[in-house]
Amino acid sequence: MDKMDLWKKALSLRKELGEDATSPIDIFALAYTIDKLSIVYYPMGSNLSGICIKGAGNNVIAINSSMTLGRQRFSMAHELYHLYFDDDGLTAVCAKTIGVGSEREKQADQFASYLLMPPDALSDMVKRLKKSDSGKLTLRDVVRLEQYFGVSRQTILYRLIGENELTIQEADSMRQNVIWSAVNLGYDDTLYRPTPEDKQYKTYGYYIQQADKALEQGLISSGKYDELLLSAFRSDLVYGEESEGGELLD
Ligand SMILES: [Zn+2]
């Protein structure tokens, strides 16, 4: 696997999406800015992390929303590899476990890791943390890293093993009590939780824009529009969302 090439690809996508080379990124906010991309969230069970389907000017990325937020961020970064750089096929169905499967899947995982955790940014931070901890990464440091870059424990451990910053044994000792280890250090636990069950089904982006446009131009009836939105898990757009006290501007 050509890691340098994958980092170059990650860097070029960062630039294309208006990001610098080192900062942590809001991968979902960036994905929403991509033209002609529909993003679907739904629970896919315990084996799949995401799906990418490329069509002529109409692309879909689906994310398994029953996985933790940290993992969903990695899944989105992984699917962006398929969308932008993978010429092996129009559809990619991606497994849950990181770093296994076909060459194409491994490349997408490495790309995702670089996109979310740029090599320079990660090594700078690791150096600083090690200095203040007698030359070794501790559990506290690992929590700090995963919180800073917004990734799951599995994701950060996989990367740190790959960078020879942790042994497999050291990493294994950090796989238990993930939420407790972070909360205990004063962090919020959102990164380690799946999307709340009542919000796991949702569609955003191009699909919604297209349905709206078709209705506006009289190409579809309002009944058909409702049907399209309901099948995209957007009953909130059909029936309105109950909001207490109205909306806030700030
Ligand atoms: Zn994949």
Boltz pocket constraint, residues with backbone or C-beta under 6 A from the ligand:
constraints:
  - pocket:
      binder: B
      contacts: [[A, 50], [A, 78], [A, 79], [A, 82], [A, 92], [A, 93], [A, 94], [A, 95], [A, 104], [A, 105], [A, 108]]
      max_distance: 6.0
